[in-house]
Amino acid sequence: MTAPLRIIFAGTPDFAASALSALLTTEHQVVAAYTQPDRPAGRGRKLQPSPVKQLALEHGIEVRQPEKLKDPADQSALADLKADLMVVVAYGLLLPQAVLDAPRLGCINIHASLLPRWRGAAPIQRAVLAGDKESGVTIMQMEAGLDTGPMLYTLKTPIGSEDTGGSLHDRLAEMGARALLDSLPGIADGSLHPVVQDDNLANYAKKLDKQESLIDWSQPAESIDRQVRAFNPWPVAQCRFEDKIMRIWQATPIQEQVPVDLVPGSVVSAGKSGIDVVTGSGLLRITQLQMPGKRAMSAADFLNAHSVNGMVLS
């Protein structure tokens, strides 16, 4: 058995906090936690610490929050920690080569995709949106490129027909923590052999944009269903109902014959089971929605106060 490692942890959101929480159950020593500076959030726009910062402070771990890591003074301060390894999870900063080279065993990353399938900021949502049948997490040795480093360890999971961006995120967060603990012994003793990624299989998972949440009803029902699921819980797929924005939280594609004289977006039926809308191919049944200033509700509850038959959603 190898000696406990001195580890620098770098991460920001809940996904990263899951990995830090798991790491804190081991014999390894987390010597510092790097995370993004506090950001304004909520209605009051008060500065809020990241989930990683909150967890680190609860366990008495030193927290560092540089805006960037390009300053030689910040790089020197990191090197002075004499870490064996740096674990990076959704940190939000690119690491300069000086930082990558500072720990004795370099820097590893927990990436929420089966590399090289999705590289970039939003691999979870892109996998759902693309209709991928499986996803997973990859432990990767970091290098200067964006998610291009050699792979050390992977765990896989199927993507179900009801999986959302949120449900897959939560499952991969738990898997990422487990993969980290599984791989640390092999990283420490050098028994894990890195596998070079095939760049020809890589796709760029660009950051989510609110404009992508707008539904184009001329698309097939299955494509819109993936859009609804991928963008739940953010930015949430949406369309226009009368003069208001309707956010669609849940929907189901229905393989039924569509009247040829109806344009995409036309409501063909509405009842307790949902609101059936014409798409470019098949019907989409809306089952949960939200109107401005209201809570999310079932389509049946919405229909208690609204009539939609014969309407066209835009």
N, C-alpha and C positions, 0 to 999 in steps of 0.2 A: 504493500500500500504506500502511495506517495504521500509526502508531507502536505499539510493544508496549504492552499494557495492564498497569496495576497491578491485580492481582486478589486479593481476599480469597476464600478457599475455606472453605465450611462444610459439614461432613458427618461421618458417624460410621461406618457399617458398610462391609463389603466392596464393596457396590454403589457407594458414594461413592468409595471408594479407587480403583476402576477409572477414574473420571472424573479424579481428581487425578493419577493416574499418566499419563494421556494429556496433561493440561494441562502437566505438567512436561517434555514433549517439545517444547513450542512455545517461541517467543521471548518469550512473555508472562511477567511476573514475579509469582509468588505471594508476596505480602508477609506473609501470616499465614494460619494454618489454625485455624478454630474447630471444636471437636468436643465431644462429651459428656464429662463428667468420667469418670475411670476407674471401672469398676464391678466388683464381685466376680464371679468366674466360676470354673467348674471345681469339682472335689471339695474343694479346699482353700479355696475362696471367697476367693482372693487377688485384689487389685485388678488389673485387666487394662486396658491402654490400648486404645483403639479402633484398628481398622485404619487409619483416616485419621491418627491421631496417630503410629502407628508409621512410616507412610510419610513423613509430614512431617518427623519427626525424622531419618530416614535421609538426607533431602535438606537438612538444615540450615534448615528453615523454622520460624519462631516458631509455637508452639502455644498457643492460648488455650482455656480450658475453663470458662467461666462457667456456673453452675447455671441462670441465666436471663439474659436481655438487657434486663431492665426497669430495672436500676440505671442512673441517669444517668451514673455514672462509667464503667461498661462501655460505654455508648453513645458517650460522649465519646472513650474510648480507641480505639474502632473508627473513629470519624470522623477521628481524628488520623492514621490510616494513609493518608489521601488517596487512597483507591482509586478506580479508574475503574469497577470492576464487582465485584459479589459473586456468586459461583457457589455455589448451595445445592443439596445432594443428600442427601436422607434425613438431615438434620441432627438432627431430633428436638425442636427448639424453634420456637415461633412467633416471628416477627420483628416487633417493634414498628414503628410507622410511622417513628420516628426512625432506625431501622436501615435500613429499606427506602429511605429518602431520602438516606442518607449517601453512597454511591458516586455518582460523576458520572453513570453510565449505569444506576443502580439495581441491583436484584438479579434474577437469573434463577434458575430452578429446572429441574433435570432430573427429570421425573416419569415413572414407569414405567407409563404408560397412554396411550392415544390420547384425550386430553381432548376433551370433558368426560365421557367414558364412565365412568371410575372416579376419583373424587376421594377422598383420604383415605389411611390408613396402609397398607392391604394390597391395592393394585390388582392385583398379579400373581396372588395366590391367588384373588381374587374373579373375575378374568377366567376362570381355569380352572374354577372351581366353577360359574360361570354358563353354561359351555359356549360362550363366545365363540369365534368362528372366527379372530379376529386380535387382536393387541395391538401394542404399540410404545412409543416414548418421545416425549415432548413437551418441547420447550424453551419455557418459559413466563416471561413478565415477571411478577414477583411483585407482589402487592398484599395488602391486609390480610385478605381472605377466604381460606378454605381451598382452595387449588388452583383459584382462580377467575380468575386473571389471564389476559390476552390471550396467545394462542399465537404463537410466533415460528417454530417449526420442528418437523417431525415425521418420524419414521422408523417404518415398519410391518413387522410380521412375522406370518406365519400361526401359529396355535396348532394343533399336530398332535395326533392322537389319543393319542399316547404322551407328550406333554409333561407334565411335573410342575411344581409350584411352583418346584422347584429348577432344573430345566433352563431354564425360561422366565426365571427370575431371572438366570441366568448369561448368557443370550443378550441380555437387555435391558441388563445392565450394560455389555457390550461395545458395544451400540448407543448407549447413553447417552453413553459416552465419544466415540464417533464423531460423534454428533449435536452434541456440544459443540464439537468442533473444526471441524465443517462450518459452524456458525452464528456462531462468534466474529467472523469478518471482517465479516459483515453487521450484527452487533450493534455493532461498533466504528464502522463508517462510516454506520450508520443506514439501510442499504438493505433490511433485513428489515422487512417491514410486519406489525405485530401484527394478529391475527385474534381478535375477541371471541368468547368461548365462548357456546354456546347452553345456558343453564341448564336448559332443559326436557329436555335429553338427559343430564343428570348423574345419577350414582348415587353413593352414599356407600360407600366400601370400608372398612368398620369394621375395627379391629384384630382379629387372630385371637384366638379364645378356645378353650381346651382342651376345653370342653364341646362345641364344634362337631365335635370329632373322633369323637364317639360315633356309631356306625353305626346307622341305623334301617333294618332289613332290609325293612320294608314299602315303602320307596322303590324306584323302578325301578332295575334294574341299571346303567343308563347314568348315573343320578344318583349312585349310590354310587361308581362308577368315577371320576367327576369329583372326588368328595370325596377318594378315595384319592390321586389324582394332585395335587390342589390342596394337600393337607396333607403332602406329601412334599417336604422333609425335616422339617417341623414344622407342627403338633404330632403328626402321623401318625394316620391313621384307625385306630380300634380298636373291638373288640367283646369280649365275654366268652366264654372257652372254659373250660368247667367252672367252677372258682372263680378263674381267673386272667384277666388282661387280655392279649388277643392283639392286637398291633399289625400292621396290614396295610400293607405297603410297596408291593406291586404286585398288580394284579388286572386282569381282562379281562371285559367283559360278553359273555355267550353268549346268542345268540338261539335258544333251544330251548324246546320245549313243556314247561311246568312242571306236574307232577302237581297236580291241583286239591285233593287231600286233604292236601297238605303246607303247613305254616305257614311264613311268611317266616323265614329263618334256618336252615332245615333243610338238612343236608348230604345231597345226593342221590348224589354219587359222589366218589371221591378216588383219585388215582393219580399217575403221573409228570408228567402235564400240569398238575395242580393240584387244588384242592378246590372243587367246584362247590356253590354255596349258593343256595337259593331266595330270591328277592327279591319285591317287589310286582309286578314285571313282568320276566320273564326270569331268567336265572341269572347269578351273578357267580362267575368262576373266580379263586380266590386263588392267586397264583403265588409270592409272597414274603411271609414273615411273621416275626414276632419275639415270643418269649415273655420274661417278666420274667427279667432276669439273664443272658439269652442273646444271642448275636449274631443279626442278621438272617440268615435261611436260606431256601432254596427250599422250597416246599410238599412236594416229593418227599423232601427230607432230613428234614423234620418228620415225615412219615408213617412214616419208618423206626422211629420210637420211639413213635408215637401212633396210635391208631385213632379215626377221626372219623365213620365211616359210621353214619347214623341219628341223629347228634347234632343238637341245635338250638343254634346260636350266638345269644347274646342281646346 
